[in-house]
Amino acid sequence: MGQEFKFEIVHPYVEKINPKQDLVDIRVRYKGKEYMCSVTTTEYINTLMESYEKTGENKEGAYFWIKGGMLVLKEITEATIRTTLEDLVERGDLEEFLHS
């Protein structure tokens, strides 16, 4: 692999992450720069949209709005985050997906 990166989960409750349904923040160091990114799961988004149906938010759950710098994974683990970031590096897309 080309350029190396490092990442860490920085969300305050790292020990209590639900790998299938959560939202966490990570810090990525790459090419001398530091980026922040949110990582969530498809299940988390589905649950949130179901909640919106009940609360009326986002046109009764019709959509979920994502502000830049979010990765959506099937499961949040260090391995899945690392694999995802490695793929983005190999494709040359890491900096486009993340924001500083």
C-alpha positions in Angstrom: 0.0 0.0 0.0 1.2 3.5 -0.7 0.8 6.3 1.8 0.2 5.2 5.3 -2.5 6.6 7.5 -3.4 6.4 11.2 -6.9 6.7 12.8 -8.4 6.7 16.2 -12.0 6.7 17.4 -12.5 9.9 19.4 -16.1 9.7 20.4 -16.3 10.0 24.2 -17.8 6.6 24.8 -15.4 4.4 22.8 -15.8 1.4 25.2 -19.6 1.3 24.6 -19.8 1.3 20.8 -22.6 -0.8 19.4 -20.9 -2.1 16.2 -24.2 -2.7 14.4 -26.0 0.5 15.3 -24.0 3.6 16.3 -22.5 6.9 15.2 -18.9 7.7 16.2 -16.3 10.2 15.2 -12.8 9.3 14.1 -9.6 11.3 13.6 -7.5 10.3 10.6 -3.9 11.4 10.0 -2.8 11.2 6.4 -0.1 13.0 4.3 0.7 15.2 7.3 -2.9 16.4 7.6 -5.5 15.6 10.2 -9.1 14.9 9.2 -12.3 14.3 11.2 -15.0 11.9 10.0 -18.2 10.6 11.3 -18.8 6.8 10.9 -22.3 5.3 11.2 -24.1 2.1 10.2 -26.9 1.4 7.8 -28.9 0.0 10.8 -28.4 3.3 12.7 -29.7 5.3 9.8 -32.8 3.0 9.4 -33.6 3.3 13.1 -33.2 7.1 12.9 -35.5 7.3 9.9 -38.1 5.1 11.6 -37.9 7.5 14.5 -38.4 10.5 12.1 -41.6 8.8 10.9 -43.0 9.1 14.5 -41.7 12.6 15.2 -42.5 14.0 11.8 -38.9 15.1 11.2 -37.5 15.1 7.6 -41.0 14.7 6.1 -42.0 11.8 8.3 -38.7 9.9 7.8 -38.7 10.3 4.0 -35.0 11.2 4.0 -31.8 11.3 6.0 -29.5 14.2 5.4 -25.7 13.7 5.6 -23.4 16.6 6.0 -19.9 16.0 4.5 -17.3 13.7 6.0 -19.5 10.7 6.9 -18.8 7.0 6.1 -21.7 4.5 6.3 -20.6 1.0 7.2 -22.5 -2.3 7.9 -20.6 -2.6 11.2 -18.3 -0.3 13.2 -15.2 -2.1 14.2 -11.5 -1.1 14.0 -11.1 -3.7 11.2 -14.0 -2.4 9.1 -12.9 1.2 9.5 -9.3 0.3 8.6 -10.4 -1.7 5.5 -12.6 1.1 4.4 -9.9 3.7 4.8 -7.4 1.5 3.0 -9.8 1.1 0.1 -10.2 4.9 -0.1 -6.5 5.4 -0.1 -6.0 2.8 -2.8 -8.7 4.5 -4.9 -7.2 7.9 -4.3 -10.4 9.1 -2.7 -9.6 9.5 1.0 -9.1 13.3 1.0 -12.3 13.8 -1.0 -14.3 11.7 1.5 -12.9 13.3 4.7 -12.7 17.0 5.7 -10.2 18.8 7.9 
